[in-house]
């Protein structure tokens, strides 16, 4: 994670006070450093700057530069998480880890393709004790139960009633 932090950050000054005086202005470059050191977490950055999160958040919102830096720092966390997802999905040594991550991806990222756990149209994925994954229609019926599929084609119940 350290290698993802820019190398042009300024050092944070050593401050002899426990809380930054309100008349001491925030420095954009110090704020940038604190935001990167805290991966975009304003509350943690404010602690580094010995100020309140309200003050820092307001300062960041007024600065397009700091807003973009904060977002980039946070986006790097997503990049790391996505690398971990890929690592888990391709883990040949731990099928449980791979299956758990597959379920996460399908129920979150895969919702647009009909995967999910809701009661809307689509497919449910449930994990039973022991790591068994059950895939079923959103209404609870199992794949292959009539009239949900006919030779692999999905039909609406109203269409099958009309036939």
N, C-alpha and C positions, 0 to 999 in steps of 0.2 A: 504494500500500500504506500509506503514511503516513496517509491519510485514514481508514483503517479502525481506527486505534489510538484508544482512548478519550482524551478531552481532560482527564480528571481524574486522570491518573497523577502520582505524586509524583516529584520529581527524585531521582536517585540521588546520594548524598553522595560528595564527593571523598574518597577514602580514601588516607591516606599509606602504607599497608602493601601488600605484594604479595599477602598472603593474609590473609583475615579471621580474626582470633583466634577460637579456639573458644569463649572465654568471652564474646564479643560476640554477643548474641542476634540472630537474623534478624528483621527487621521485616516484617510481612505486606504492607504497602503498598510497600515497596522490592522485595519479591519479586514482587508483582503487576506493578510497572513493568518489572522485568527480564524476566518471562515474556512480557509484551506486546512488549517490544523485540526479543525473540528468537522471536516467533511461536509461543510455547508450547514451545520447545525447552529442556528443563531444563539440559542441559549448557552451552548457550550462555548461559542466564540465570545459571547459577552462575559463569561467567567474569566476567560483569558485576558480580556481587556479591562477587567474589574469595573464593569458597568452593568446596567440592567439590560435584560433582553428587550424590553420595550424601547429603550433608547437606541440600541443597536439596530433593531428591526426597522424602526422609523428612519434611521440614517441610511440603511441599505435600500429601503423602498424608494428613497429620494434620489438614489444614484443608479443609473442604468449600468454603469461599470461594475459596481459591487453586486447588483442583482444578477448580472450575467456570470460573474465569478462564483457567486454562491450556487447558482444553478449548475455550473460546470462541475464544481466540487461534489455536489450531490449526484449528478449524473455519473460521475466516476464510480460511485458506490453501486449504482445500477449495473454498470459494466462489470464490476467484480462479481456481483450477484449472478449475472447472466453466465459468467464463466463457471461459477460453481454449479449452476443448473446444468450446463452442458456436461461438466465433469460427472455429476450424479447420474444424468441420463445415459451416459456411456460407460458406467461402472460395471465391468464384467465380473468383478470380484464380489460385489455385494448386490444381489438381485433385489433385496428388500429396499435398499436405497434407490436403486434405479426405478422400481415400481412406484415408490412413494413420490419421487420427483415427476414421473410420468403422469401420475394422478394430478399433481399440482399444476403442471403445464396444461393438461387437458381441461381441467375445471376452471382455469383462469384465462390463459391465453387462448385456449381452444374454444371458448364460448361462442365466438363468431362462426365457428364451423359446426355448431350444434352440440358440442360437449358441454357438460355442466352438471350441477346437482340440484337445480331448481325444479319447480313444478311446471315450467313452461314446456312447449314442444321441444323435443330433443332427446338426449340420452343421459342417463344418470350413471355415475361411477361411484361405487361404494366399496370401502375396504372393510372386510370382516377381520375379526381377530385371527392372528396367524399370517396376516399379509395377503390373504386371498382377495382379489379384486373382482367385483361383480359388475358387469355392464348390463344395463337394462333400459327400457324405454322410460321416459319421464313419468308415465302413469304407473310405473311399478311392474308392468308385465315384462316377461323375459323375451329376448330375441327369439323369433320363430313362432310365438303365440299368435294365432289368428285373431283378428284380421290385419294385424300390423304389417306383416310382410308376406308377399307372394312371390316365390322364386327370386328373392333378393330385392324386390321393388317395394317401396313403402307406399301404402295407400291410406287415405283418410277413411275413418269408419263410415262417414256419410256416403262416400263413394262406393264402399262395399255393400252398404244397405240398399243403394239404388240399383245395384247390378242384379 
